[in-house]
Amino acid sequence: MKKNMGTIDRVLRIIAALVIMILYFTDQISGMVAIVLLIISAIFIFTSFISFCPLYAPFGLSTRKRSNRQF
């Protein structure tokens, strides 16, 4: 599994997940919408910690900066 998420991408996903959790715990969202959003927020947090988004892989996308160093 090759890392394909950059720092900004990871931070934005964590912030989005935290906002969803805050909305849930303050009863701003509920029902099926809340469940779906909580699952998405869990996926965002998991993918942020492992720096890999499985949806990017089939398309060859990456938000990670490439190193130009040559040894």
ABEGO torsion letter per residue (X at the ends): XBBABBAAAAAAAAAAAAAAAAAAAAGABBEAAAAAAAAAAAAAAAAAAAGBBAAAAAAGBBABBBBABBX
